[in-house]
Each structure stands twice: as C-alpha cells, then as structure tokens.
Amino acid sequence: MSPDYHPRMNESGFSPARRNRCGNQTMKQQLLLTNLSNRLPRLFRKLSSVAQKLSQLGDDPNPDNQSSI
C-alpha cells in the first residue's frame, strides 16, 4: 500500500460523497442551461416583434402616433 493512499478516497482524489455532490450540481446546471436554451428563441421572437413595432412607430410621420409609446 502506498503511503499517500487514503481508504475513503477514490481514484479521482475526492471522497465518494463529495464527488456525488459535485455531479449533482453539474446535473442541475445542465438542466438549467437546457431550459434556458429552449426558452431563448421564443424570447428573441417576442423582442424582435416589439422592436419591429417600435421601428414602425419611429418611421411614422404622424406625430399623434408617437404618444402611444
């Protein structure tokens, strides 16, 4: 047995409980990223439609329509 061997450590250098906790945190981050990436296209579509309306309002020569912003 080597002098730096510790019976409660696995080959990665972390205790199994700590490694499991890190893995669990990674899974939560992965789920969060997946959720965000699924929602981004809808958010961008909504933003682009709002930006399009605003640009149409800005191009409108009628000053009465400017007050509706």
mmCIF file as gemmi writes it, N, C-alpha and C atoms, coordinates in Angstrom:
data_model
loop_
_atom_site.group_PDB
_atom_site.id
_atom_site.type_symbol
_atom_site.label_atom_id
_atom_site.label_alt_id
_atom_site.label_comp_id
_atom_site.label_asym_id
_atom_site.label_entity_id
_atom_site.label_seq_id
_atom_site.pdbx_PDB_ins_code
_atom_site.Cartn_x
_atom_site.Cartn_y
_atom_site.Cartn_z
_atom_site.occupancy
_atom_site.B_iso_or_equiv
_atom_site.pdbx_formal_charge
_atom_site.auth_seq_id
_atom_site.auth_asym_id
_atom_site.pdbx_PDB_model_num
ATOM 1 N N . MET Axp A 1 ? 0.852 -1.193 0 1 0 ? 1 A 1
ATOM 2 C CA . MET Axp A 1 ? 0 0 0 1 0 ? 1 A 1
ATOM 3 C C . MET Axp A 1 ? 0.887 1.243 0 1 0 ? 1 A 1
ATOM 4 N N . SER Axp A 2 ? 0.591 2.194 -0.862 1 0 ? 2 A 1
ATOM 5 C CA . SER Axp A 2 ? 1.404 3.407 -0.937 1 0 ? 2 A 1
ATOM 6 C C . SER Axp A 2 ? 1.121 4.296 0.271 1 0 ? 2 A 1
ATOM 7 N N . PRO Axp A 3 ? 2.099 5.103 0.682 1 0 ? 3 A 1
ATOM 8 C CA . PRO Axp A 3 ? 1.924 5.93 1.893 1 0 ? 3 A 1
ATOM 9 C C . PRO Axp A 3 ? 0.854 7.011 1.741 1 0 ? 3 A 1
ATOM 10 N N . ASP Axp A 4 ? 0.57 7.472 0.517 1 0 ? 4 A 1
ATOM 11 C CA . ASP Axp A 4 ? -0.422 8.538 0.372 1 0 ? 4 A 1
ATOM 12 C C . ASP Axp A 4 ? -1.822 7.988 0.042 1 0 ? 4 A 1
ATOM 13 N N . TYR Axp A 5 ? -2.007 6.674 0.153 1 0 ? 5 A 1
ATOM 14 C CA . TYR Axp A 5 ? -3.328 6.084 -0.089 1 0 ? 5 A 1
ATOM 15 C C . TYR Axp A 5 ? -4.238 6.356 1.099 1 0 ? 5 A 1
ATOM 16 N N . HIS Axp A 6 ? -5.437 6.773 0.81 1 0 ? 6 A 1
ATOM 17 C CA . HIS Axp A 6 ? -6.414 7 1.871 1 0 ? 6 A 1
ATOM 18 C C . HIS Axp A 6 ? -7.616 6.117 1.568 1 0 ? 6 A 1
ATOM 19 N N . PRO Axp A 7 ? -8.038 5.288 2.494 1 0 ? 7 A 1
ATOM 20 C CA . PRO Axp A 7 ? -9.091 4.312 2.188 1 0 ? 7 A 1
ATOM 21 C C . PRO Axp A 7 ? -10.444 4.934 1.828 1 0 ? 7 A 1
ATOM 22 N N . ARG Axp A 8 ? -10.697 6.165 2.233 1 0 ? 8 A 1
ATOM 23 C CA . ARG Axp A 8 ? -12 6.765 1.947 1 0 ? 8 A 1
ATOM 24 C C . ARG Axp A 8 ? -11.995 7.572 0.647 1 0 ? 8 A 1
ATOM 25 N N . MET Axp A 9 ? -10.87 7.631 -0.015 1 0 ? 9 A 1
ATOM 26 C CA . MET Axp A 9 ? -10.781 8.367 -1.275 1 0 ? 9 A 1
ATOM 27 C C . MET Axp A 9 ? -10.888 7.394 -2.444 1 0 ? 9 A 1
ATOM 28 N N . ASN Axp A 10 ? -11.494 7.839 -3.523 1 0 ? 10 A 1
ATOM 29 C CA . ASN Axp A 10 ? -11.492 7.016 -4.732 1 0 ? 10 A 1
ATOM 30 C C . ASN Axp A 10 ? -10.385 7.515 -5.653 1 0 ? 10 A 1
ATOM 31 N N . GLU Axp A 11 ? -10.32 6.97 -6.869 1 0 ? 11 A 1
ATOM 32 C CA . GLU Axp A 11 ? -9.191 7.286 -7.749 1 0 ? 11 A 1
ATOM 33 C C . GLU Axp A 11 ? -9.174 8.727 -8.237 1 0 ? 11 A 1
ATOM 34 N N . SER Axp A 12 ? -10.3 9.44 -8.177 1 0 ? 12 A 1
ATOM 35 C CA . SER Axp A 12 ? -10.31 10.825 -8.654 1 0 ? 12 A 1
ATOM 36 C C . SER Axp A 12 ? -9.757 11.798 -7.615 1 0 ? 12 A 1
ATOM 37 N N . GLY Axp A 13 ? -9.545 11.333 -6.383 1 0 ? 13 A 1
ATOM 38 C CA . GLY Axp A 13 ? -8.989 12.207 -5.356 1 0 ? 13 A 1
ATOM 39 C C . GLY Axp A 13 ? -10.034 12.821 -4.453 1 0 ? 13 A 1
ATOM 40 N N . PHE Axp A 14 ? -11.302 12.619 -4.752 1 0 ? 14 A 1
ATOM 41 C CA . PHE Axp A 14 ? -12.369 13.13 -3.898 1 0 ? 14 A 1
ATOM 42 C C . PHE Axp A 14 ? -13.021 11.966 -3.178 1 0 ? 14 A 1
ATOM 43 N N . SER Axp A 15 ? -13.564 12.233 -2.011 1 0 ? 15 A 1
ATOM 44 C CA . SER Axp A 15 ? -14.342 11.194 -1.351 1 0 ? 15 A 1
ATOM 45 C C . SER Axp A 15 ? -15.598 10.946 -2.182 1 0 ? 15 A 1
ATOM 46 N N . PRO Axp A 16 ? -16.14 9.75 -2.17 1 0 ? 16 A 1
ATOM 47 C CA . PRO Axp A 16 ? -17.324 9.461 -2.995 1 0 ? 16 A 1
ATOM 48 C C . PRO Axp A 16 ? -18.492 10.411 -2.734 1 0 ? 16 A 1
ATOM 49 N N . ALA Axp A 17 ? -18.714 10.806 -1.5 1 0 ? 17 A 1
ATOM 50 C CA . ALA Axp A 17 ? -19.829 11.706 -1.189 1 0 ? 17 A 1
ATOM 51 C C . ALA Axp A 17 ? -19.61 13.071 -1.829 1 0 ? 17 A 1
ATOM 52 N N . ARG Axp A 18 ? -18.385 13.569 -1.773 1 0 ? 18 A 1
ATOM 53 C CA . ARG Axp A 18 ? -18.11 14.878 -2.358 1 0 ? 18 A 1
ATOM 54 C C . ARG Axp A 18 ? -18.234 14.828 -3.88 1 0 ? 18 A 1
ATOM 55 N N . ARG Axp A 19 ? -17.731 13.759 -4.472 1 0 ? 19 A 1
ATOM 56 C CA . ARG Axp A 19 ? -17.809 13.626 -5.92 1 0 ? 19 A 1
ATOM 57 C C . ARG Axp A 19 ? -19.271 13.556 -6.36 1 0 ? 19 A 1
ATOM 58 N N . ASN Axp A 20 ? -20.1 12.871 -5.596 1 0 ? 20 A 1
ATOM 59 C CA . ASN Axp A 20 ? -21.515 12.764 -5.915 1 0 ? 20 A 1
ATOM 60 C C . ASN Axp A 20 ? -22.185 14.126 -5.828 1 0 ? 20 A 1
ATOM 61 N N . ARG Axp A 21 ? -21.808 14.919 -4.831 1 0 ? 21 A 1
ATOM 62 C CA . ARG Axp A 21 ? -22.398 16.249 -4.675 1 0 ? 21 A 1
ATOM 63 C C . ARG Axp A 21 ? -22.017 17.131 -5.868 1 0 ? 21 A 1
ATOM 64 N N . CYS Axp A 22 ? -20.772 17.046 -6.314 1 0 ? 22 A 1
ATOM 65 C CA . CYS Axp A 22 ? -20.339 17.824 -7.484 1 0 ? 22 A 1
ATOM 66 C C . CYS Axp A 22 ? -21.09 17.375 -8.728 1 0 ? 22 A 1
ATOM 67 N N . GLY Axp A 23 ? -21.283 16.078 -8.88 1 0 ? 23 A 1
ATOM 68 C CA . GLY Axp A 23 ? -22.013 15.56 -10.026 1 0 ? 23 A 1
ATOM 69 C C . GLY Axp A 23 ? -23.451 16.024 -10.03 1 0 ? 23 A 1
ATOM 70 N N . ASN Axp A 24 ? -24.065 16.067 -8.855 1 0 ? 24 A 1
ATOM 71 C CA . ASN Axp A 24 ? -25.45 16.515 -8.733 1 0 ? 24 A 1
ATOM 72 C C . ASN Axp A 24 ? -25.562 17.98 -9.124 1 0 ? 24 A 1
ATOM 73 N N . GLN Axp A 25 ? -24.6 18.793 -8.701 1 0 ? 25 A 1
ATOM 74 C CA . GLN Axp A 25 ? -24.604 20.218 -9.045 1 0 ? 25 A 1
ATOM 75 C C . GLN Axp A 25 ? -24.438 20.391 -10.555 1 0 ? 25 A 1
ATOM 76 N N . THR Axp A 26 ? -23.584 19.584 -11.156 1 0 ? 26 A 1
ATOM 77 C CA . THR Axp A 26 ? -23.386 19.651 -12.603 1 0 ? 26 A 1
ATOM 78 C C . THR Axp A 26 ? -24.671 19.299 -13.341 1 0 ? 26 A 1
ATOM 79 N N . MET Axp A 27 ? -25.392 18.3 -12.845 1 0 ? 27 A 1
ATOM 80 C CA . MET Axp A 27 ? -26.663 17.916 -13.474 1 0 ? 27 A 1
ATOM 81 C C . MET Axp A 27 ? -27.665 19.06 -13.398 1 0 ? 27 A 1
ATOM 82 N N . LYS Axp A 28 ? -27.733 19.738 -12.249 1 0 ? 28 A 1
ATOM 83 C CA . LYS Axp A 28 ? -28.662 20.867 -12.102 1 0 ? 28 A 1
ATOM 84 C C . LYS Axp A 28 ? -28.297 21.99 -13.063 1 0 ? 28 A 1
ATOM 85 N N . GLN Axp A 29 ? -27 22.269 -13.204 1 0 ? 29 A 1
ATOM 86 C CA . GLN Axp A 29 ? -26.559 23.312 -14.127 1 0 ? 29 A 1
ATOM 87 C C . GLN Axp A 29 ? -26.884 22.928 -15.565 1 0 ? 29 A 1
ATOM 88 N N . GLN Axp A 30 ? -26.733 21.648 -15.893 1 0 ? 30 A 1
ATOM 89 C CA . GLN Axp A 30 ? -27.046 21.173 -17.244 1 0 ? 30 A 1
ATOM 90 C C . GLN Axp A 30 ? -28.531 21.364 -17.542 1 0 ? 30 A 1
ATOM 91 N N . LEU Axp A 31 ? -29.393 21.031 -16.562 1 0 ? 31 A 1
ATOM 92 C CA . LEU Axp A 31 ? -30.832 21.201 -16.75 1 0 ? 31 A 1
ATOM 93 C C . LEU Axp A 31 ? -31.188 22.668 -16.916 1 0 ? 31 A 1
ATOM 94 N N . LEU Axp A 32 ? -30.549 23.534 -16.119 1 0 ? 32 A 1
ATOM 95 C CA . LEU Axp A 32 ? -30.809 24.965 -16.205 1 0 ? 32 A 1
ATOM 96 C C . LEU Axp A 32 ? -30.417 25.504 -17.58 1 0 ? 32 A 1
ATOM 97 N N . LEU Axp A 33 ? -29.253 25.098 -18.06 1 0 ? 33 A 1
ATOM 98 C CA . LEU Axp A 33 ? -28.802 25.542 -19.385 1 0 ? 33 A 1
ATOM 99 C C . LEU Axp A 33 ? -29.731 25.045 -20.486 1 0 ? 33 A 1
ATOM 100 N N . THR Axp A 34 ? -30.181 23.805 -20.374 1 0 ? 34 A 1
ATOM 101 C CA . THR Axp A 34 ? -31.103 23.259 -21.375 1 0 ? 34 A 1
ATOM 102 C C . THR Axp A 34 ? -32.402 24.039 -21.375 1 0 ? 34 A 1
ATOM 103 N N . ASN Axp A 35 ? -32.909 24.327 -20.176 1 0 ? 35 A 1
ATOM 104 C CA . ASN Axp A 35 ? -34.153 25.086 -20.047 1 0 ? 35 A 1
ATOM 105 C C . ASN Axp A 35 ? -34.001 26.473 -20.662 1 0 ? 35 A 1
ATOM 106 N N . LEU Axp A 36 ? -32.892 27.142 -20.361 1 0 ? 36 A 1
ATOM 107 C CA . LEU Axp A 36 ? -32.655 28.478 -20.909 1 0 ? 36 A 1
ATOM 108 C C . LEU Axp A 36 ? -32.537 28.445 -22.429 1 0 ? 36 A 1
ATOM 109 N N . SER Axp A 37 ? -31.789 27.488 -22.941 1 0 ? 37 A 1
ATOM 110 C CA . SER Axp A 37 ? -31.6 27.435 -24.396 1 0 ? 37 A 1
ATOM 111 C C . SER Axp A 37 ? -32.904 27.115 -25.119 1 0 ? 37 A 1
ATOM 112 N N . ASN Axp A 38 ? -33.808 26.396 -24.459 1 0 ? 38 A 1
ATOM 113 C CA . ASN Axp A 38 ? -35.114 26.133 -25.071 1 0 ? 38 A 1
ATOM 114 C C . ASN Axp A 38 ? -35.99 27.377 -25.079 1 0 ? 38 A 1
ATOM 115 N N . ARG Axp A 39 ? -35.807 28.262 -24.103 1 0 ? 39 A 1
ATOM 116 C CA . ARG Axp A 39 ? -36.654 29.447 -23.992 1 0 ? 39 A 1
ATOM 117 C C . ARG Axp A 39 ? -36.133 30.638 -24.789 1 0 ? 39 A 1
ATOM 118 N N . LEU Axp A 40 ? -34.849 30.656 -25.108 1 0 ? 40 A 1
ATOM 119 C CA . LEU Axp A 40 ? -34.269 31.811 -25.795 1 0 ? 40 A 1
ATOM 120 C C . LEU Axp A 40 ? -34.912 32.132 -27.141 1 0 ? 40 A 1
ATOM 121 N N . PRO Axp A 41 ? -35.16 31.177 -28.017 1 0 ? 41 A 1
ATOM 122 C CA . PRO Axp A 41 ? -35.762 31.54 -29.313 1 0 ? 41 A 1
ATOM 123 C C . PRO Axp A 41 ? -37.097 32.264 -29.171 1 0 ? 41 A 1
ATOM 124 N N . ARG Axp A 42 ? -37.939 31.819 -28.22 1 0 ? 42 A 1
ATOM 125 C CA . ARG Axp A 42 ? -39.225 32.496 -28.016 1 0 ? 42 A 1
ATOM 126 C C . ARG Axp A 42 ? -39.021 33.927 -27.544 1 0 ? 42 A 1
ATOM 127 N N . LEU Axp A 43 ? -38.064 34.115 -26.632 1 0 ? 43 A 1
ATOM 128 C CA . LEU Axp A 43 ? -37.79 35.468 -26.135 1 0 ? 43 A 1
ATOM 129 C C . LEU Axp A 43 ? -37.312 36.366 -27.267 1 0 ? 43 A 1
ATOM 130 N N . PHE Axp A 44 ? -36.433 35.849 -28.129 1 0 ? 44 A 1
ATOM 131 C CA . PHE Axp A 44 ? -35.929 36.662 -29.232 1 0 ? 44 A 1
ATOM 132 C C . PHE Axp A 44 ? -37.025 36.994 -30.24 1 0 ? 44 A 1
ATOM 133 N N . ARG Axp A 45 ? -37.92 36.033 -30.484 1 0 ? 45 A 1
ATOM 134 C CA . ARG Axp A 45 ? -39.039 36.323 -31.396 1 0 ? 45 A 1
ATOM 135 C C . ARG Axp A 45 ? -39.909 37.434 -30.835 1 0 ? 45 A 1
ATOM 136 N N . LYS Axp A 46 ? -40.173 37.36 -29.519 1 0 ? 46 A 1
ATOM 137 C CA . LYS Axp A 46 ? -41.005 38.389 -28.889 1 0 ? 46 A 1
ATOM 138 C C . LYS Axp A 46 ? -40.299 39.742 -28.96 1 0 ? 46 A 1
ATOM 139 N N . LEU Axp A 47 ? -38.996 39.75 -28.656 1 0 ? 47 A 1
ATOM 140 C CA . LEU Axp A 47 ? -38.24 41.003 -28.705 1 0 ? 47 A 1
ATOM 141 C C . LEU Axp A 47 ? -38.192 41.573 -30.116 1 0 ? 47 A 1
ATOM 142 N N . SER Axp A 48 ? -38.013 40.719 -31.105 1 0 ? 48 A 1
ATOM 143 C CA . SER Axp A 48 ? -37.905 41.235 -32.473 1 0 ? 48 A 1
ATOM 144 C C . SER Axp A 48 ? -39.232 41.81 -32.941 1 0 ? 48 A 1
ATOM 145 N N . SER Axp A 49 ? -40.358 41.214 -32.521 1 0 ? 49 A 1
ATOM 146 C CA . SER Axp A 49 ? -41.65 41.775 -32.927 1 0 ? 49 A 1
ATOM 147 C C . SER Axp A 49 ? -41.878 43.126 -32.256 1 0 ? 49 A 1
ATOM 148 N N . VAL Axp A 50 ? -41.468 43.256 -31.002 1 0 ? 50 A 1
ATOM 149 C CA . VAL Axp A 50 ? -41.596 44.545 -30.304 1 0 ? 50 A 1
ATOM 150 C C . VAL Axp A 50 ? -40.691 45.581 -30.958 1 0 ? 50 A 1
ATOM 151 N N . ALA Axp A 51 ? -39.464 45.192 -31.294 1 0 ? 51 A 1
ATOM 152 C CA . ALA Axp A 51 ? -38.533 46.12 -31.945 1 0 ? 51 A 1
ATOM 153 C C . ALA Axp A 51 ? -39.067 46.548 -33.309 1 0 ? 51 A 1
ATOM 154 N N . GLN Axp A 52 ? -39.695 45.626 -34.011 1 0 ? 52 A 1
ATOM 155 C CA . GLN Axp A 52 ? -40.257 45.95 -35.322 1 0 ? 52 A 1
ATOM 156 C C . GLN Axp A 52 ? -41.384 46.976 -35.174 1 0 ? 52 A 1
ATOM 157 N N . LYS Axp A 53 ? -42.237 46.788 -34.168 1 0 ? 53 A 1
ATOM 158 C CA . LYS Axp A 53 ? -43.327 47.745 -33.939 1 0 ? 53 A 1
ATOM 159 C C . LYS Axp A 53 ? -42.771 49.119 -33.58 1 0 ? 53 A 1
ATOM 160 N N . LEU Axp A 54 ? -41.748 49.117 -32.727 1 0 ? 54 A 1
ATOM 161 C CA . LEU Axp A 54 ? -41.147 50.397 -32.335 1 0 ? 54 A 1
ATOM 162 C C . LEU Axp A 54 ? -40.523 51.1 -33.532 1 0 ? 54 A 1
ATOM 163 N N . SER Axp A 55 ? -39.861 50.348 -34.399 1 0 ? 55 A 1
ATOM 164 C CA . SER Axp A 55 ? -39.243 50.99 -35.565 1 0 ? 55 A 1
ATOM 165 C C . SER Axp A 55 ? -40.308 51.511 -36.523 1 0 ? 55 A 1
ATOM 166 N N . GLN Axp A 56 ? -41.43 50.818 -36.618 1 0 ? 56 A 1
ATOM 167 C CA . GLN Axp A 56 ? -42.524 51.311 -37.459 1 0 ? 56 A 1
ATOM 168 C C . GLN Axp A 56 ? -43.1 52.599 -36.877 1 0 ? 56 A 1
ATOM 169 N N . LEU Axp A 57 ? -43.21 52.652 -35.552 1 0 ? 57 A 1
ATOM 170 C CA . LEU Axp A 57 ? -43.697 53.874 -34.907 1 0 ? 57 A 1
ATOM 171 C C . LEU Axp A 57 ? -42.73 55.023 -35.145 1 0 ? 57 A 1
ATOM 172 N N . GLY Axp A 58 ? -41.431 54.732 -35.081 1 0 ? 58 A 1
ATOM 173 C CA . GLY Axp A 58 ? -40.43 55.773 -35.285 1 0 ? 58 A 1
ATOM 174 C C . GLY Axp A 58 ? -40.433 56.309 -36.704 1 0 ? 58 A 1
ATOM 175 N N . ASP Axp A 59 ? -40.802 55.472 -37.671 1 0 ? 59 A 1
ATOM 176 C CA . ASP Axp A 59 ? -40.833 55.897 -39.073 1 0 ? 59 A 1
ATOM 177 C C . ASP Axp A 59 ? -42.136 56.595 -39.436 1 0 ? 59 A 1
ATOM 178 N N . ASP Axp A 60 ? -43.126 56.517 -38.561 1 0 ? 60 A 1
ATOM 179 C CA . ASP Axp A 60 ? -44.443 57.087 -38.854 1 0 ? 60 A 1
ATOM 180 C C . ASP Axp A 60 ? -44.368 58.615 -38.836 1 0 ? 60 A 1
ATOM 181 N N . PRO Axp A 61 ? -44.751 59.279 -39.928 1 0 ? 61 A 1
ATOM 182 C CA . PRO Axp A 61 ? -44.67 60.746 -39.966 1 0 ? 61 A 1
ATOM 183 C C . PRO Axp A 61 ? -45.752 61.425 -39.125 1 0 ? 61 A 1
ATOM 184 N N . ASN Axp A 62 ? -46.776 60.675 -38.709 1 0 ? 62 A 1
ATOM 185 C CA . ASN Axp A 62 ? -47.867 61.26 -37.934 1 0 ? 62 A 1
ATOM 186 C C . ASN Axp A 62 ? -47.436 61.404 -36.469 1 0 ? 62 A 1
ATOM 187 N N . PRO Axp A 63 ? -47.294 62.626 -35.929 1 0 ? 63 A 1
ATOM 188 C CA . PRO Axp A 63 ? -46.816 62.81 -34.553 1 0 ? 63 A 1
ATOM 189 C C . PRO Axp A 63 ? -47.812 62.321 -33.502 1 0 ? 63 A 1
ATOM 190 N N . ASP Axp A 64 ? -49.082 62.16 -33.855 1 0 ? 64 A 1
ATOM 191 C CA . ASP Axp A 64 ? -50.062 61.68 -32.878 1 0 ? 64 A 1
ATOM 192 C C . ASP Axp A 64 ? -49.778 60.239 -32.463 1 0 ? 64 A 1
ATOM 193 N N . ASN Axp A 65 ? -49.215 59.455 -33.346 1 0 ? 65 A 1
ATOM 194 C CA . ASN Axp A 65 ? -48.916 58.061 -33.022 1 0 ? 65 A 1
ATOM 195 C C . ASN Axp A 65 ? -47.72 57.935 -32.08 1 0 ? 65 A 1
ATOM 196 N N . GLN Axp A 66 ? -46.892 58.94 -31.983 1 0 ? 66 A 1
ATOM 197 C CA . GLN Axp A 66 ? -45.718 58.891 -31.119 1 0 ? 66 A 1
ATOM 198 C C . GLN Axp A 66 ? -46.102 58.846 -29.647 1 0 ? 66 A 1
ATOM 199 N N . SER Axp A 67 ? -47.241 59.408 -29.289 1 0 ? 67 A 1
ATOM 200 C CA . SER Axp A 67 ? -47.624 59.476 -27.879 1 0 ? 67 A 1
ATOM 201 C C . SER Axp A 67 ? -48.1 58.134 -27.345 1 0 ? 67 A 1
ATOM 202 N N . SER Axp A 68 ? -48.333 57.148 -28.19 1 0 ? 68 A 1
ATOM 203 C CA . SER Axp A 68 ? -48.851 55.86 -27.734 1 0 ? 68 A 1
ATOM 204 C C . SER Axp A 68 ? -47.76 54.935 -27.209 1 0 ? 68 A 1
ATOM 205 N N . ILE Axp A 69 ? -46.517 55.351 -27.217 1 0 ? 69 A 1
ATOM 206 C CA . ILE Axp A 69 ? -45.406 54.502 -26.767 1 0 ? 69 A 1
ATOM 207 C C . ILE Axp A 69 ? -45.441 54.374 -25.259 1 0 ? 69 A 1
